[in-house]
């Protein structure tokens, strides 16, 4: 016997006691929205990598990648401004629908952690200004998604990124890491049975 949507909702209310809305067996979280263009960022004071991919049915395609280089003679403040300006330019040109960065790690050297945090903050502030949602994935999960091994070397990740995007050359290390983040994000969000990447 067929029932209407309204009758089904009333039945759910009765079963649940009427006070709370029953959760469906599966509900796609926000991170599983239809993101077609994804920006990956690998922040570093002297070399912030970025990579943008577009998702397609056949395979993801590369839109842009590169590294924001800041010479060692530059003051940190100048580097931070350079990172923010370059990321703003990339955002304006390609208008990604999501951004992904590597999850926070605990460095033994406090000074290194602070500097990395500053570079990360400069990049993410520019993304947040543009209203693009930001997600993070642990480094081990990125390597697992790209190479199939959570402790893979950077060179192995870069080579697999080259293969997945059908590039003529292996990307620069920082750009390769950024592209790996974008590809891993696409991989995670297309598997609805897993928890979604954490939104920053």
FIKOLZA-1660 file (N, C-alpha, C; in steps of 0.1 Angstrom, whole numbers, plus 5000, padded with zeros to 4 digits):
% residues 200
   i   px   py   pz ch aa at
   1 5008 4988 5000  A  X  N
   1 5000 5000 5000  A  X CA
   1 5009 5012 5000  A  X  C
   2 5007 5022 4991  A  X  N
   2 5015 5034 4990  A  X CA
   2 5010 5044 5000  A  X  C
   3 5019 5052 5005  A  X  N
   3 5016 5063 5014  A  X CA
   3 5022 5076 5009  A  X  C
   4 5017 5087 5013  A  X  N
   4 5022 5100 5009  A  X CA
   4 5034 5103 5017  A  X  C
   5 5042 5114 5012  A  X  N
   5 5053 5118 5020  A  X CA
   5 5049 5124 5034  A  X  C
   6 5038 5131 5034  A  X  N
   6 5033 5137 5046  A  X CA
   6 5029 5125 5056  A  X  C
   7 5023 5115 5051  A  X  N
   7 5019 5104 5060  A  X CA
   7 5032 5097 5065  A  X  C
   8 5042 5096 5057  A  X  N
   8 5055 5089 5061  A  X CA
   8 5061 5098 5072  A  X  C
   9 5061 5111 5071  A  X  N
   9 5067 5120 5081  A  X CA
   9 5060 5119 5094  A  X  C
  10 5046 5118 5093  A  X  N
  10 5038 5117 5106  A  X CA
  10 5041 5104 5112  A  X  C
  11 5043 5093 5104  A  X  N
  11 5046 5080 5110  A  X CA
  11 5060 5080 5117  A  X  C
  12 5069 5087 5111  A  X  N
  12 5083 5088 5117  A  X CA
  12 5082 5096 5131  A  X  C
  13 5073 5106 5131  A  X  N
  13 5072 5114 5144  A  X CA
  13 5066 5105 5155  A  X  C
  14 5056 5097 5151  A  X  N
  14 5050 5088 5161  A  X CA
  14 5060 5078 5166  A  X  C
  15 5068 5072 5157  A  X  N
  15 5078 5062 5161  A  X CA
  15 5088 5068 5170  A  X  C
  16 5092 5080 5167  A  X  N
  16 5103 5087 5175  A  X CA
  16 5098 5094 5187  A  X  C
  17 5085 5094 5190  A  X  N
  17 5080 5101 5201  A  X CA
  17 5075 5115 5198  A  X  C
  18 5077 5119 5186  A  X  N
  18 5072 5132 5182  A  X CA
  18 5080 5144 5186  A  X  C
  19 5090 5143 5194  A  X  N
  19 5098 5154 5199  A  X CA
  19 5110 5157 5192  A  X  C
  20 5115 5147 5185  A  X  N
  20 5128 5149 5178  A  X CA
  20 5126 5144 5164  A  X  C
  21 5133 5150 5155  A  X  N
  21 5132 5146 5141  A  X CA
  21 5142 5134 5139  A  X  C
  22 5136 5123 5134  A  X  N
  22 5145 5112 5132  A  X CA
  22 5155 5114 5121  A  X  C
  23 5167 5109 5123  A  X  N
  23 5178 5111 5114  A  X CA
  23 5177 5100 5103  A  X  C
  24 5179 5103 5091  A  X  N
  24 5179 5092 5080  A  X CA
  24 5191 5083 5082  A  X  C
  25 5189 5071 5076  A  X  N
  25 5200 5062 5077  A  X CA
  25 5213 5067 5071  A  X  C
  26 5212 5075 5061  A  X  N
  26 5224 5081 5055  A  X CA
  26 5221 5095 5050  A  X  C
  27 5229 5104 5055  A  X  N
  27 5227 5118 5051  A  X CA
  27 5241 5123 5046  A  X  C
  28 5242 5128 5034  A  X  N
  28 5255 5133 5030  A  X CA
  28 5259 5145 5037  A  X  C
  29 5270 5146 5044  A  X  N
  29 5274 5158 5051  A  X CA
  29 5278 5169 5041  A  X  C
  30 5280 5181 5047  A  X  N
  30 5282 5193 5038  A  X CA
  30 5294 5192 5029  A  X  C
  31 5304 5184 5034  A  X  N
  31 5317 5183 5027  A  X CA
  31 5315 5175 5014  A  X  C
  32 5303 5168 5013  A  X  N
  32 5301 5160 5001  A  X CA
  32 5293 5168 4990  A  X  C
  33 5292 5181 4992  A  X  N
  33 5286 5189 4982  A  X CA
  33 5293 5187 4968  A  X  C
  34 5287 5192 4958  A  X  N
  34 5293 5190 4945  A  X CA
  34 5304 5200 4942  A  X  C
  35 5315 5197 4948  A  X  N
  35 5327 5205 4945  A  X CA
  35 5333 5201 4932  A  X  C
  36 5334 5210 4922  A  X  N
  36 5340 5207 4909  A  X CA
  36 5354 5211 4909  A  X  C
  37 5358 5222 4916  A  X  N
  37 5371 5228 4915  A  X CA
  37 5376 5229 4930  A  X  C
  38 5388 5222 4932  A  X  N
  38 5394 5221 4945  A  X CA
  38 5408 5227 4945  A  X  C
  39 5411 5235 4955  A  X  N
  39 5424 5241 4957  A  X CA
  39 5431 5234 4969  A  X  C
  40 5443 5229 4967  A  X  N
  40 5451 5224 4977  A  X CA
  40 5462 5233 4980  A  X  C
  41 5465 5235 4993  A  X  N
  41 5476 5244 4997  A  X CA
  41 5485 5237 5007  A  X  C
  42 5498 5238 5004  A  X  N
  42 5509 5232 5013  A  X CA
  42 5517 5244 5018  A  X  C
  43 5513 5250 5030  A  X  N
  43 5519 5262 5034  A  X CA
  43 5533 5261 5039  A  X  C
  44 5542 5270 5036  A  X  N
  44 5555 5271 5041  A  X CA
  44 5560 5285 5039  A  X  C
  45 5568 5290 5048  A  X  N
  45 5572 5304 5047  A  X CA
  45 5580 5307 5035  A  X  C
  46 5589 5298 5031  A  X  N
  46 5598 5301 5019  A  X CA
  46 5592 5295 5006  A  X  C
  47 5583 5285 5008  A  X  N
  47 5578 5279 4995  A  X CA
  47 5564 5273 4998  A  X  C
  48 5554 5281 4996  A  X  N
  48 5540 5276 4998  A  X CA
  48 5535 5270 4984  A  X  C
  49 5532 5258 4984  A  X  N
  49 5527 5251 4972  A  X CA
  49 5512 5252 4971  A  X  C
  50 5507 5253 4959  A  X  N
  50 5493 5253 4956  A  X CA
  50 5490 5245 4944  A  X  C
  51 5478 5239 4943  A  X  N
  51 5474 5232 4932  A  X CA
  51 5459 5232 4931  A  X  C
  52 5454 5233 4919  A  X  N
  52 5440 5233 4917  A  X CA
  52 5436 5223 4906  A  X  C
  53 5426 5215 4910  A  X  N
  53 5421 5204 4901  A  X CA
  53 5406 5206 4898  A  X  C
  54 5402 5201 4887  A  X  N
  54 5388 5201 4884  A  X CA
  54 5384 5187 4883  A  X  C
  55 5373 5183 4889  A  X  N
  55 5368 5170 4889  A  X CA
  55 5359 5167 4877  A  X  C
  56 5361 5156 4871  A  X  N
  56 5354 5152 4859  A  X CA
  56 5350 5137 4861  A  X  C
  57 5341 5132 4853  A  X  N
  57 5337 5118 4854  A  X CA
  57 5348 5109 4851  A  X  C
  58 5356 5112 4841  A  X  N
  58 5366 5103 4837  A  X CA
  58 5378 5103 4847  A  X  C
  59 5383 5115 4849  A  X  N
  59 5395 5117 4858  A  X CA
  59 5396 5131 4861  A  X  C
  60 5403 5135 4873  A  X  N
  60 5405 5149 4876  A  X CA
  60 5415 5155 4866  A  X  C
  61 5414 5167 4864  A  X  N
  61 5423 5174 4855  A  X CA
  61 5429 5186 4862  A  X  C
  62 5441 5189 4858  A  X  N
  62 5449 5200 4864  A  X CA
  62 5445 5213 4858  A  X  C
  63 5442 5223 4867  A  X  N
  63 5440 5237 4862  A  X CA
  63 5452 5246 4864  A  X  C
  64 5459 5244 4876  A  X  N
  64 5471 5252 4878  A  X CA
  64 5478 5247 4890  A  X  C
  65 5491 5249 4890  A  X  N
  65 5499 5246 4902  A  X CA
  65 5511 5254 4902  A  X  C
  66 5517 5256 4914  A  X  N
  66 5529 5264 4915  A  X CA
  66 5534 5265 4929  A  X  C
  67 5544 5273 4931  A  X  N
  67 5550 5275 4944  A  X CA
  67 5552 5290 4946  A  X  C
  68 5548 5295 4958  A  X  N
  68 5550 5309 4961  A  X CA
  68 5564 5309 4968  A  X  C
  69 5574 5314 4961  A  X  N
  69 5588 5314 4966  A  X CA
  69 5591 5328 4973  A  X  C
  70 5596 5326 4985  A  X  N
  70 5601 5338 4992  A  X CA
  70 5615 5336 4996  A  X  C
  71 5624 5344 4990  A  X  N
  71 5639 5343 4993  A  X CA
  71 5642 5344 5008  A  X  C
  72 5653 5337 5012  A  X  N
  72 5657 5337 5026  A  X CA
  72 5661 5351 5031  A  X  C
  73 5664 5360 5022  A  X  N
  73 5668 5373 5027  A  X CA
  73 5655 5382 5031  A  X  C
  74 5643 5377 5027  A  X  N
  74 5631 5385 5030  A  X CA
  74 5628 5384 5045  A  X  C
  75 5622 5394 5050  A  X  N
  75 5617 5394 5064  A  X CA
  75 5604 5385 5063  A  X  C
  76 5601 5379 5075  A  X  N
  76 5589 5371 5076  A  X CA
  76 5576 5378 5072  A  X  C
  77 5575 5391 5076  A  X  N
  77 5563 5398 5073  A  X CA
  77 5561 5400 5058  A  X  C
  78 5572 5402 5051  A  X  N
  78 5572 5403 5036  A  X CA
  78 5567 5390 5030  A  X  C
  79 5572 5379 5035  A  X  N
  79 5568 5366 5030  A  X CA
  79 5554 5363 5032  A  X  C
  80 5548 5367 5044  A  X  N
  80 5534 5364 5047  A  X CA
  80 5526 5372 5037  A  X  C
  81 5530 5385 5034  A  X  N
  81 5522 5393 5025  A  X CA
  81 5522 5387 5011  A  X  C
  82 5534 5382 5007  A  X  N
  82 5535 5375 4994  A  X CA
  82 5527 5363 4993  A  X  C
  83 5526 5355 5003  A  X  N
  83 5518 5343 5003  A  X CA
  83 5503 5347 5002  A  X  C
  84 5499 5356 5010  A  X  N
  84 5484 5361 5009  A  X CA
  84 5481 5366 4996  A  X  C
  85 5490 5375 4990  A  X  N
  85 5487 5381 4977  A  X CA
  85 5486 5371 4966  A  X  C
  86 5495 5361 4966  A  X  N
  86 5495 5351 4956  A  X CA
  86 5483 5342 4957  A  X  C
  87 5479 5338 4969  A  X  N
  87 5467 5330 4970  A  X CA
  87 5455 5337 4966  A  X  C
  88 5454 5350 4969  A  X  N
  88 5443 5358 4965  A  X CA
  88 5442 5358 4949  A  X  C
  89 5453 5359 4943  A  X  N
  89 5453 5359 4928  A  X CA
  89 5449 5346 4923  A  X  C
  90 5453 5335 4929  A  X  N
  90 5449 5322 4924  A  X CA
  90 5434 5320 4926  A  X  C
  91 5429 5325 4937  A  X  N
  91 5414 5324 4940  A  X CA
  91 5406 5332 4930  A  X  C
  92 5411 5344 4927  A  X  N
  92 5404 5352 4918  A  X CA
  92 5403 5346 4904  A  X  C
  93 5415 5340 4900  A  X  N
  93 5415 5335 4886  A  X CA
  93 5407 5322 4884  A  X  C
  94 5408 5313 4894  A  X  N
  94 5402 5300 4892  A  X CA
  94 5389 5297 4900  A  X  C
  95 5386 5306 4910  A  X  N
  95 5374 5305 4918  A  X CA
  95 5371 5291 4923  A  X  C
  96 5380 5285 4931  A  X  N
  96 5377 5271 4936  A  X CA
  96 5365 5271 4945  A  X  C
  97 5359 5260 4946  A  X  N
  97 5347 5258 4955  A  X CA
  97 5350 5252 4969  A  X  C
  98 5363 5247 4970  A  X  N
  98 5367 5242 4983  A  X CA
  98 5382 5243 4984  A  X  C
  99 5387 5244 4996  A  X  N
  99 5402 5245 4998  A  X CA
  99 5405 5234 5008  A  X  C
 100 5417 5227 5006  A  X  N
 100 5421 5217 5016  A  X CA
 100 5435 5219 5019  A  X  C
 101 5439 5218 5032  A  X  N
 101 5452 5219 5037  A  X CA
 101 5455 5207 5046  A  X  C
 102 5468 5205 5048  A  X  N
 102 5472 5194 5057  A  X CA
 102 5469 5197 5071  A  X  C
 103 5464 5187 5078  A  X  N
 103 5461 5188 5092  A  X CA
 103 5473 5192 5101  A  X  C
 104 5470 5199 5112  A  X  N
 104 5481 5204 5120  A  X CA
 104 5489 5193 5126  A  X  C
 105 5502 5195 5127  A  X  N
 105 5511 5185 5132  A  X CA
 105 5519 5191 5144  A  X  C
 106 5525 5183 5152  A  X  N
 106 5532 5188 5164  A  X CA
 106 5547 5187 5161  A  X  C
 107 5553 5198 5159  A  X  N
 107 5567 5199 5156  A  X CA
 107 5575 5199 5169  A  X  C
 108 5587 5193 5169  A  X  N
 108 5595 5193 5181  A  X CA
 108 5601 5207 5183  A  X  C
 109 5604 5214 5172  A  X  N
 109 5610 5227 5173  A  X CA
 109 5599 5238 5173  A  X  C
 110 5597 5244 5184  A  X  N
 110 5587 5254 5186  A  X CA
 110 5588 5266 5176  A  X  C
 111 5600 5270 5173  A  X  N
 111 5602 5281 5164  A  X CA
 111 5597 5277 5150  A  X  C
 112 5600 5265 5146  A  X  N
 112 5595 5260 5133  A  X CA
 112 5580 5259 5132  A  X  C
 113 5574 5255 5143  A  X  N
 113 5560 5254 5144  A  X CA
 113 5553 5267 5143  A  X  C
 114 5559 5277 5149  A  X  N
 114 5553 5291 5149  A  X CA
 114 5554 5297 5135  A  X  C
 115 5566 5295 5128  A  X  N
 115 5567 5300 5115  A  X CA
 115 5558 5293 5105  A  X  C
 116 5557 5280 5106  A  X  N
 116 5547 5273 5098  A  X CA
 116 5533 5277 5100  A  X  C
 117 5530 5280 5113  A  X  N
 117 5516 5285 5116  A  X CA
 117 5513 5298 5110  A  X  C
 118 5524 5307 5110  A  X  N
 118 5522 5320 5104  A  X CA
 118 5519 5319 5089  A  X  C
 119 5526 5310 5082  A  X  N
 119 5525 5309 5068  A  X CA
 119 5511 5303 5065  A  X  C
 120 5507 5293 5073  A  X  N
 120 5494 5287 5071  A  X CA
 120 5483 5297 5074  A  X  C
 121 5484 5305 5084  A  X  N
 121 5475 5316 5087  A  X CA
 121 5473 5326 5075  A  X  C
 122 5484 5330 5069  A  X  N
 122 5484 5339 5058  A  X CA
 122 5476 5334 5047  A  X  C
 123 5479 5321 5043  A  X  N
 123 5472 5315 5032  A  X CA
 123 5457 5313 5035  A  X  C
 124 5454 5308 5047  A  X  N
 124 5440 5305 5050  A  X CA
 124 5432 5317 5052  A  X  C
 125 5438 5328 5056  A  X  N
 125 5431 5341 5058  A  X CA
 125 5426 5346 5044  A  X  C
 126 5435 5344 5034  A  X  N
 126 5431 5348 5021  A  X CA
 126 5420 5340 5015  A  X  C
 127 5420 5327 5018  A  X  N
 127 5409 5318 5013  A  X CA
 127 5396 5321 5020  A  X  C
 128 5397 5323 5034  A  X  N
 128 5385 5327 5041  A  X CA
 128 5379 5340 5037  A  X  C
 129 5387 5350 5033  A  X  N
 129 5382 5362 5028  A  X CA
 129 5373 5360 5016  A  X  C
 130 5377 5351 5008  A  X  N
 130 5370 5348 4995  A  X CA
 130 5357 5340 4998  A  X  C
 131 5355 5335 5010  A  X  N
 131 5343 5328 5013  A  X CA
 131 5344 5313 5009  A  X  C
 132 5356 5308 5006  A  X  N
 132 5357 5294 5002  A  X CA
 132 5359 5285 5014  A  X  C
 133 5351 5275 5016  A  X  N
 133 5352 5266 5027  A  X CA
 133 5365 5259 5028  A  X  C
 134 5371 5257 5039  A  X  N
 134 5384 5252 5041  A  X CA
 134 5383 5238 5049  A  X  C
 135 5390 5228 5044  A  X  N
 135 5390 5215 5051  A  X CA
 135 5405 5211 5053  A  X  C
 136 5406 5202 5062  A  X  N
 136 5420 5197 5065  A  X CA
 136 5420 5181 5065  A  X  C
 137 5431 5176 5060  A  X  N
 137 5432 5161 5060  A  X CA
 137 5446 5158 5066  A  X  C
 138 5447 5148 5074  A  X  N
 138 5460 5144 5080  A  X CA
 138 5469 5139 5069  A  X  C
 139 5482 5142 5071  A  X  N
 139 5492 5138 5061  A  X CA
 139 5492 5124 5058  A  X  C
 140 5490 5115 5068  A  X  N
 140 5490 5101 5066  A  X CA
 140 5478 5097 5058  A  X  C
 141 5467 5103 5059  A  X  N
 141 5455 5100 5051  A  X CA
 141 5457 5104 5037  A  X  C
 142 5464 5115 5035  A  X  N
 142 5467 5119 5021  A  X CA
 142 5476 5109 5014  A  X  C
 143 5486 5105 5021  A  X  N
 143 5495 5095 5015  A  X CA
 143 5488 5082 5012  A  X  C
 144 5480 5078 5022  A  X  N
 144 5472 5065 5020  A  X CA
 144 5463 5066 5008  A  X  C
 145 5456 5078 5006  A  X  N
 145 5447 5079 4995  A  X CA
 145 5454 5080 4981  A  X  C
 146 5466 5086 4981  A  X  N
 146 5473 5088 4968  A  X CA
 146 5482 5076 4965  A  X  C
 147 5490 5071 4974  A  X  N
 147 5499 5060 4972  A  X CA
 147 5495 5047 4977  A  X  C
 148 5486 5047 4987  A  X  N
 148 5481 5034 4993  A  X CA
 148 5490 5030 5005  A  X  C
 149 5498 5039 5009  A  X  N
 149 5507 5036 5020  A  X CA
 149 5509 5049 5028  A  X  C
 150 5505 5049 5041  A  X  N
 150 5505 5061 5049  A  X CA
 150 5518 5067 5053  A  X  C
 151 5529 5059 5051  A  X  N
 151 5543 5065 5054  A  X CA
 151 5551 5066 5041  A  X  C
 152 5544 5068 5030  A  X  N
 152 5551 5070 5017  A  X CA
 152 5560 5082 5017  A  X  C
 153 5571 5081 5009  A  X  N
 153 5580 5092 5007  A  X CA
 153 5574 5103 4998  A  X  C
 154 5579 5115 5000  A  X  N
 154 5574 5126 4991  A  X CA
 154 5576 5124 4976  A  X  C
 155 5587 5117 4973  A  X  N
 155 5589 5115 4959  A  X CA
 155 5579 5105 4953  A  X  C
 156 5575 5095 4961  A  X  N
 156 5565 5086 4957  A  X CA
 156 5551 5093 4955  A  X  C
 157 5548 5102 4964  A  X  N
 157 5536 5109 4963  A  X CA
 157 5536 5118 4950  A  X  C
 158 5547 5125 4948  A  X  N
 158 5548 5133 4936  A  X CA
 158 5546 5125 4923  A  X  C
 159 5553 5114 4922  A  X  N
 159 5552 5105 4910  A  X CA
 159 5537 5101 4908  A  X  C
 160 5530 5097 4919  A  X  N
 160 5517 5093 4918  A  X CA
 160 5507 5104 4913  A  X  C
 161 5510 5116 4919  A  X  N
 161 5503 5128 4914  A  X CA
 161 5504 5130 4899  A  X  C
 162 5517 5129 4894  A  X  N
 162 5520 5130 4880  A  X CA
 162 5511 5120 4872  A  X  C
 163 5511 5108 4877  A  X  N
 163 5504 5097 4870  A  X CA
 163 5489 5100 4870  A  X  C
 164 5483 5104 4882  A  X  N
 164 5469 5106 4883  A  X CA
 164 5464 5117 4874  A  X  C
 165 5472 5128 4873  A  X  N
 165 5468 5139 4865  A  X CA
 165 5474 5139 4851  A  X  C
 166 5481 5128 4848  A  X  N
 166 5486 5126 4834  A  X CA
 166 5495 5138 4830  A  X  C
 167 5504 5142 4839  A  X  N
 167 5513 5153 4836  A  X CA
 167 5526 5148 4829  A  X  C
 168 5532 5157 4821  A  X  N
 168 5544 5153 4814  A  X CA
 168 5556 5153 4823  A  X  C
 169 5556 5161 4834  A  X  N
 169 5567 5161 4844  A  X CA
 169 5562 5160 4858  A  X  C
 170 5571 5155 4867  A  X  N
 170 5567 5155 4881  A  X CA
 170 5567 5169 4886  A  X  C
 171 5556 5173 4893  A  X  N
 171 5555 5187 4898  A  X CA
 171 5566 5189 4909  A  X  C
 172 5569 5202 4911  A  X  N
 172 5578 5206 4922  A  X CA
 172 5572 5201 4935  A  X  C
 173 5581 5197 4945  A  X  N
 173 5577 5191 4957  A  X CA
 173 5565 5198 4964  A  X  C
 174 5566 5211 4966  A  X  N
 174 5555 5218 4974  A  X CA
 174 5542 5218 4966  A  X  C
 175 5543 5220 4953  A  X  N
 175 5531 5220 4944  A  X CA
 175 5525 5205 4944  A  X  C
 176 5534 5195 4943  A  X  N
 176 5530 5181 4943  A  X CA
 176 5522 5178 4956  A  X  C
 177 5527 5183 4967  A  X  N
 177 5520 5180 4980  A  X CA
 177 5506 5187 4980  A  X  C
 178 5506 5199 4974  A  X  N
 178 5493 5206 4974  A  X CA
 178 5483 5199 4965  A  X  C
 179 5488 5194 4953  A  X  N
 179 5479 5186 4944  A  X CA
 179 5475 5173 4951  A  X  C
 180 5484 5167 4958  A  X  N
 180 5480 5155 4965  A  X CA
 180 5469 5157 4975  A  X  C
 181 5469 5169 4982  A  X  N
 181 5458 5172 4991  A  X CA
 181 5445 5174 4984  A  X  C
 182 5445 5181 4973  A  X  N
 182 5433 5182 4965  A  X CA
 182 5428 5169 4960  A  X  C
 183 5436 5160 4955  A  X  N
 183 5432 5147 4950  A  X CA
 183 5427 5138 4962  A  X  C
 184 5434 5139 4973  A  X  N
 184 5429 5131 4985  A  X CA
 184 5415 5136 4990  A  X  C
 185 5413 5149 4989  A  X  N
 185 5400 5155 4993  A  X CA
 185 5389 5149 4984  A  X  C
 186 5392 5150 4971  A  X  N
 186 5383 5145 4961  A  X CA
 186 5380 5130 4964  A  X  C
 187 5390 5122 4967  A  X  N
 187 5389 5108 4970  A  X CA
 187 5380 5106 4982  A  X  C
 188 5383 5113 4993  A  X  N
 188 5375 5112 5005  A  X CA
 188 5360 5115 5004  A  X  C
 189 5358 5126 4997  A  X  N
 189 5344 5131 4996  A  X CA
 189 5336 5123 4986  A  X  C
 190 5342 5114 4978  A  X  N
 190 5335 5106 4969  A  X CA
 190 5332 5092 4975  A  X  C
 191 5336 5090 4988  A  X  N
 191 5333 5078 4995  A  X CA
 191 5324 5081 5006  A  X  C
 192 5310 5080 5004  A  X  N
 192 5301 5085 5014  A  X CA
 192 5300 5076 5027  A  X  C
 193 5306 5065 5027  A  X  N
 193 5305 5056 5039  A  X CA
 193 5316 5060 5049  A  X  C
 194 5325 5070 5045  A  X  N
 194 5335 5074 5054  A  X CA
 194 5331 5088 5060  A  X  C
 195 5338 5091 5071  A  X  N
 195 5335 5104 5077  A  X CA
 195 5341 5115 5068  A  X  C
 196 5335 5126 5068  A  X  N
 196 5339 5137 5059  A  X CA
 196 5352 5144 5065  A  X  C
 197 5361 5150 5056  A  X  N
 197 5372 5157 5061  A  X CA
 197 5368 5168 5070  A  X  C
 198 5376 5171 5080  A  X  N
 198 5373 5182 5090  A  X CA
 198 5373 5195 5084  A  X  C
 199 5363 5203 5087  A  X  N
 199 5362 5217 5082  A  X CA
 199 5369 5226 5092  A  X  C
 200 5377 5235 5087  A  X  N
 200 5385 5244 5095  A  X CA
 200 5376 5256 5099  A  X  C
% end
